[in-house]
Amino acid sequence: MAELAANGIKAKFASYGDDLGAMLASTAENKVFTFDGAAGTGIFAQGEPYFWGTRAIPLIDSMPGLLKWMKDAHPNAQTVGVVRWDLGVTNNDATKDAVVARIEASGYELNKLYELVPIGNQDFSQVIQKVRANEPDILLLSIGDPDLGSFNNQATTAGLKAVRIGFDFTPEGVKASKGTYDSDGFTFAYDYFDPRSPKSPLARKFVDEFNKTYGLDPDLYAAHFYEEPSTCGSS
């Protein structure tokens, strides 16, 4: 942020809640208009000056519809556990309060399994032991790829039986899962961009340009950031 301010930058596209809140104060102080197109802002960053989330908040916004669907898809499930990224005390507390409230409002019971893991972690052996010792019927995984794929692979190896639900789906996660997204089952509950079936002229143009430039298919994050300049131009 110091470098951006020194160069007179007045607008930016951001990710991870402006890197999990570290940039928010300087963003406001220097009046740098910001779109967070990758992380959905998060509860902790809502209402911050000059900072706008452009996606649903991961986990939080999906939960009411997701848990209502779970009643039909898995009618015998009663308990819910959570594994999520460690975002710092203030952010963790605000998010936990919202998650627990939504679990209880949906008629489920939090089985006291609410574990935090470091961002970028690829070894989940310790937390998987805790899950096995107190395994819920439904396990909500609010971690991003490739961490999510790695967790799913290790959970399959450990023989976890809980219905696993994640909120991120990218090629990196699929690769890290080593096939277990398909072989062992994985439920995804969030927004998604399918580059092989674009639904609009803008989506088709985006896929064509991305393929031409990078020689591979884009994921949803690339789609969000591609869309935001047109949003800025029309506002």
ABEGO torsion letter per residue (X at the ends): XAAAAAAGBABBBBBGGGGGGAAAAAAAAAGBBBBBAAAGGEAAABGBBGBBBABBBBGAAAAAAAAAAAAAABAABABBBBBBBBAEAAAAAAAAAAAAAAAAAAGBBBAGBBBBBBBGBABAAAAAAAAAABBBABBBBBBBOAAAAAAAAAAAAAGBABBBBBABBBAAAAAAAGGAAAAAEBBBBBBBBBAABBABAAAAAAAAAAAAAAGBBBBAAAAAAAAAAAAAAAX
